[in-house]
Amino acid sequence: MKRARRICLALVAAGGMAACTHSTYMPNVIQLTPKGTSAQPADQSIAKSFTLFAVEDGYTGQFSAQTIVGNCWVVQAPIMTGGAWTVVPQGSTCSRLDTEKIEVKDTNGNSAVTFIRSVQ
């Protein structure tokens, strides 16, 4: 967002784009691994847990993570404060090819989601 603001200010100073203050562009500042989308979820085996990682340039605060759609994958307590969680399948509640949504938030109000598809 800071980069977009600097570009906007430079354009206004140069005499162009005077209405630049209300940009609708909002970059996704939190990067997640594994990263899945609703159209292409990240495959994860229901036979074992996996680690979810979150990274944000210049951010040193705490993250939070939770499953917001579905009940197969449970996000455990953070492994480290920088943004890593063990995500555990919950046995009988997991069905092959279920797709669930996990959200990660920072303390500045930014968030990102990843979609996880349960596979054997």
Order of alpha helices (4+ residues) and beta strands (2+ residues): alpha-beta-beta-beta-beta-beta-beta-beta-beta
